[in-house]
Amino acid sequence: MEILLCSSYYLTYEIMAGARGQPYAPLGILYLAAYLRQFGLQVGIFDATFANGLSDFINALQQNKPRVVGIQGLITTRNISKLMIQAAKNLGAVVIMGGPDPSSSWEDYLQWGADYVVIGEGELPLHKLMLYLTKQSGKSDDINFGDIPGLAYTKNGQIHLTSGYRKNANLDSLPLPAYDLINVEKYLDAWRSYNGYASMHLLTSRGCPFGCEWCSHAVFGRTFRQRSVENVIKEMHFLYDTYRPDHLTIGDDTFGLNARWLSDWCDAFKDAGFKFRFRCFSRADVVNEQMLLKLKEVGCSHIHLGVESGSQRILDSMNKGTRVEDIYRVSDLIKKAGIGLGYFIMLAYPGETYKDIHKTEKLILEIKPDTLGLSIAYPVPGTLFYERVRGDILPLVNNNGEEQMGSGYQLKFRATYPALYYRHLLGYIQRRYRLYTKTGSRLERLSANLLAVLDFIFLRMFERLWLLF
């Protein structure tokens, strides 16, 4: 095997409740595998999702003996990515890193032993690099890096970075993801056993043109490139005919940016006679009544809005570009259209005080979205948010004394209040939300209400004492 492409997300190491029941295939490496195969390269995939841990990865290396190992790195999988690099190097493989986190923190991955880091979209630079690695010795002295954009590597003890990186301008030219290289049935079974239905996902575009300070554009850049309606429908036919999912997730950062495209896609969706529903992600300043009418007609189950905050002051600080009044208005429109409404909320953004938090809580309890995702603001390297709090980054250490990146539920920088406050805040808002929107036994509601009251007392006392100091 010439290259083994590997994901680094293992459900066995996942701590978030419910994640095991809603897994999605690693689209990034599936696209890369399909792209490389069309040039005759021998490509395999190690899908870490259902693996038992690092031992399964080592077994895959020993069985396949790949000359090159490509690993997709995520900010939440840094520790395991580091171990995967070391394991591959120990078995003599050339290691190439790519993905969101390596694209913004390539120095770290090179220091951990990776030979190369592909920055940004991987198809074009990885193919060029593989041409050299399969014909040359693989040493940096033998490779002309001038025609490989967006590549970081070490030479003579120094880290080098080639100029710029190219994006795929024509997404229709990319082959469909190589699903045949993974066990798709494991994903479908996990979904059905946990949710009662099976979901798969796809992307109709790449990139996002908005400038939210906390959002990383390390892979797709601050661009927006749309696949054609025909190309997306082709993939939907493939998924429907091959795997028969009950539901799709449209994973675009902001679905519906191109109103004409969306209308044509909905018409093609209806003509195709697909029997699955779908959900998508968008913004309050993108969604409108015409869009909702079209989406409802073809079976949109949920629209998830990146709301972030109910405080206009914080939204402006984020450079979010949305207005609180638009969030209220569009939320009402979505509910009236009979489409499920989801909110993503981000707490602890720099400068956020209890007054801002109360406005966010008020928004949630007044609108009562059907689903609520809460997270703590996370400074991703390469973002303006990260640069703003760079001097206030807090190291997170696990039980072995190793630094870790943490998750969206852990405070990674010195915010307005300490971590203890936000732990109680997350629980308090979740309990209040459930009390307002969910049913349950009298005992369950009484217990949740009591815990919410205790959290409320703690938070108010904490806020007042914090002001004194």
Secondary structure, 3 states (H helix, E strand, C coil): CCEEEECCCCHHHCCCCCHHHCCCCCHHHHHHHHHHHCCCCCEEEECCCCCCCHHHHHHHHHHHCCCEEEEECCHHHHHHHHHHHHHHHHCCCEEEEECHHHHHCHHHHHHCCCCEEECCCCHHHHHHHHHHHHHCCCCHHHCCHHHCCCEEEEECCEEEECCCCCCCCCHHHCCCCCHHHCCHHHHHHHHHHHHCCCEEEECCEECCCCCCCCCCCCCCCCCCEECCHHHHHHHHHHHHHHHCCCEEEECCCCCCCCHHHHHHHHHHHHHHCCCCEEEEEECCCCCCHHHHHHHHHCCEEEEEEEEECCCHHHHHHHCCCCCHHHHHHHHHHHHHCCCEEEEEEEECCCCCCHHHHHHHHHHHHHHCCCEEEEEECCCCCCCHHHHHHHHHECCEECCCCCEECCCCCCCCECCCCCHHHHHHHHHHHHHHHHHHHCCCCHHHHHHHHHHHHHHHHHHHHHHHHHHHC
